[in-house]
Amino acid sequence: MKNIQVLGSGCAKCIKTAEIISETAQALSIDVNVIKETNPEVIMGYGVMSTPAVVIDEKLIHSGSVPQVSQVKEWLERE
């Protein structure tokens, strides 16, 4: 199972990012644990300056925009 954090303030873009990740994972039959992280200290700990940001298994892989479904598929299909 992949542990995925969506970092952000809880804004509409952050919520949409979490939805896209969850829906894409479900479509691909990939188990994920999606957590919405809103704590500013945690977000800054990853060096994120713009949200939403995505962290998969403790590695920052995206920040600053809502990702495209094709990007999410690539992330989820990586080992």
C-alpha positions, 0 to 999 in steps of 0.5 A, spaced: 500 500 500 502 506 498 501 512 503 500 518 500 499 525 503 496 531 500 499 537 503 495 544 503 490 548 507 484 544 505 482 549 499 478 546 493 484 545 489 487 540 495 480 537 496 480 535 488 487 533 488 485 528 494 479 526 490 483 525 483 488 520 487 483 516 490 479 515 484 485 513 480 487 508 485 480 505 485 480 505 477 487 501 477 485 497 483 491 500 487 491 500 494 492 507 497 492 511 504 490 518 502 491 523 508 490 530 507 495 534 511 493 541 513 499 542 519 503 548 516 509 545 520 509 539 516 508 542 510 514 546 511 518 540 513 517 538 506 520 545 503 513 546 500 512 553 498 505 552 494 500 547 495 497 543 493 503 538 494 503 530 493 508 526 498 508 518 496 511 514 501 515 520 504 517 523 497 515 529 495 513 528 488 508 534 486 507 541 488 503 548 486 497 545 482 492 540 481 495 534 478 492 531 471 489 524 472 495 521 467 500 524 472 497 520 478 497 514 474 504 514 473 505 515 480 501 510 482 504 505 477 511 506 479 514 501 484 
